[in-house]
């Protein structure tokens, strides 16, 4: 299955709502850069937004304007904003427009894709805007660009791209095994090194870790463990622990324990213990139960393990 490792690594992890621009770009029937010209209520439930198309990335049909149908009473819904140039991921709403009796001359009719982050602001220079260029890259892939060209461009974006799109590029590669297969050994080495070395952007670091894990690269888990010493972040520790279980099973415990023996600082030790608990393996539980039960870091790792015996061990302290 395509997302086996990704789903395993993210299970039970509470994270902030992710940006999903790539999903909006893939799901869209049309992608345009546009500015709202005005809006008109059709009835008490529907508002019509008239947009001027500034750039047709794909699917706009060469039109100068289009109409977006909006249902304001729906709380979880993207809608056009006045006086702003934005990237729009749109889905065909011709059938809805017909049901509403809207005139054909005011078409084409669309509705906005609902994925978070799928309607970003764009800069004045569309040729250099990171979001627009990312949209053009995925559009070219849909329209038949050579897979190796798409894979190479995504690799470059993930490593060197603007912070607004590099995480999305890494996630998209993780979701596309056909494109990942086009990358060479040097490119994967660069991605692993960046995953281990990134210290400022944790969501990006996690996306790279998941990407490298999806490819089942030799040595990737050990490289990610090294990264634990550089980032004091519980989410990353959980991801690394679950990736370790997926890639190595019970053997992940020995690899983490080896790093624990080398850990000098209390924070590094606590992060490694959390990753150990996150493996949710029998070996991890046995190792934690042998440790000092009064140690707060050990208790946190036992809580992360989630097994009945771990919960019992934490409960007995109360």
Secondary structure, 3 states (H helix, E strand, C coil): CCCHHHHHHHCCCCCCCCCCHHHHHHHCCEEEEEEEEEEEECCCCCEEEEEEEEEEEECCCCCCEEEEEECCCCCCCCCCCECCEEEEEEEECHHHHHHHCCCHHHCCEEEECCCCCCCCECCCCCCCCHHHHHHHHHHHHHCCCCHHHHHHHHHHHHHHCCCCCHHHHHHHHHHCHHHHCCCCHHHHHHHHHHHHHCCCCHHHHHHHHHHHHHCCCCCHHHHHHHHHCCCCCHHHHHHHHHHHHHHHCCHHHHHHHHHHHHCCCHHHHHHHHHHHHHCCCHHHHHHHHCCCCCCHHHHHHHHHHCCHHHHHHHHHCC
